[in-house]
Structure formats: C-alpha cells, structure tokens
Amino acid sequence: MTGEATSRAERLRAVVHGRVQGVGFRWSVGRELSRLGLRGSAENLADGTVVVTATGPRAGVDGLVAWLCGDATPGEVVRVDVDRGPEAGGPSSGGS
C-alpha cells in the first residue's frame, strides 16, 4: 500500500447499535478520534444508537472502525453500520 493510499482523506458515518448510551461511549469515541488524528464527533440518537462521524487519513478511519467493532469499546456494541467515502471537497468527491 502506498503512502498516498493511507493518507488520502476519508469521511466516516457509523451508527452504533447496542447498549452504548450512558456508559461513557461518546467520551471514549472522542479520545479515539484524538488518538487517531481524526476530526469528528459522537451523538446520542433518540432510538438508543450513537452516530459517529469522522474525517481524516484513511489509516485513522480504518483504526476507528476497527475500534468501534472491537472489544475495547465501553458498553455492548451489537452492530455497527458503516458509511464511508472520500472527504467532502477532496479530489475524489462528486458522488456516492
């Protein structure tokens, strides 16, 4: 994999299902975003899910997805619905 492929900016929108509210999940996402050099946020939704958005290098986005799906997350993640693509305004943007 080339350096360009790992540094290309991507965007992520992930909806996390399970017991992920009231367990420090959003705080932990914020810590992971910082650790991975990403910009983004986590927001509780009324249906009990958490939506995570992030932009940054592909390697960081890959790391965040792995973390969201892994065992180190607080609470109990049952499923993660992932939508990702080029960062808006980047050279590859223009349709999904």
C-alpha positions in Angstrom: 0.0 0.0 0.0 1.4 3.4 -0.9 1.7 6.4 1.4 -0.8 8.2 -0.8 -3.4 5.4 -0.2 -3.0 5.5 3.6 -3.0 9.3 3.8 -5.9 10.1 1.5 -8.7 11.9 3.5 -11.8 9.9 4.1 -15.1 10.6 5.9 -17.0 8.1 8.1 -20.5 8.0 9.4 -21.1 5.0 11.6 -24.3 4.1 13.5 -23.5 2.1 16.6 -26.2 -0.2 17.9 -26.4 -1.9 21.3 -26.0 -0.6 24.9 -23.9 2.4 24.0 -25.6 5.3 25.9 -24.9 6.2 29.5 -21.7 4.1 29.5 -19.1 6.7 28.5 -19.2 5.7 24.9 -19.2 9.2 23.4 -16.3 10.3 25.6 -14.3 7.2 24.6 -15.0 8.0 20.9 -13.7 11.5 21.4 -10.5 10.0 22.9 -10.1 7.6 20.0 -10.6 10.4 17.5 -7.8 12.4 19.1 -5.5 9.4 19.4 -6.0 8.6 15.7 -5.6 12.2 14.5 -9.2 12.5 13.2 -11.8 15.2 13.4 -15.3 14.2 14.3 -18.0 13.7 17.0 -20.4 11.2 18.5 -24.0 11.9 19.2 -26.7 10.0 21.0 -29.9 9.4 19.0 -33.4 9.0 20.4 -33.5 5.4 19.3 -30.6 4.4 21.6 -28.0 4.3 19.0 -24.9 6.6 18.7 -23.9 8.2 15.4 -20.1 8.7 15.0 -18.8 11.0 12.3 -15.1 11.4 11.5 -12.8 12.7 8.8 -9.1 12.3 8.3 -6.5 10.0 6.9 -7.7 6.6 5.7 -5.5 4.8 8.2 -7.1 6.7 11.0 -10.6 6.0 9.8 -9.7 2.3 9.4 -8.5 2.3 13.0 -11.6 3.9 14.3 -13.8 1.4 12.5 -11.8 -1.4 14.0 -12.1 0.1 17.5 -15.8 0.6 17.1 -16.2 -3.1 16.2 -13.8 -4.3 18.8 -14.0 -5.4 22.4 -12.4 -2.3 23.9 -15.4 -0.1 23.5 -17.5 0.7 26.6 -21.0 -0.7 26.8 -22.0 -3.5 24.5 -21.8 -3.0 20.7 -24.1 -5.3 18.8 -23.8 -3.9 15.3 -22.0 -1.0 13.5 -23.5 0.3 10.3 -20.6 2.0 8.4 -20.9 4.5 5.5 -17.5 5.9 4.3 -16.1 7.6 1.3 -13.8 10.4 0.2 -13.8 13.5 2.4 -16.2 16.2 1.0 -14.3 18.6 -1.1 -11.5 16.2 -1.7 -10.2 15.3 -5.2 -12.4 12.1 -5.3 -15.6 13.8 -4.3 -18.5 14.3 -6.6 -20.9 11.4 -6.0 -21.6 8.4 -3.8 
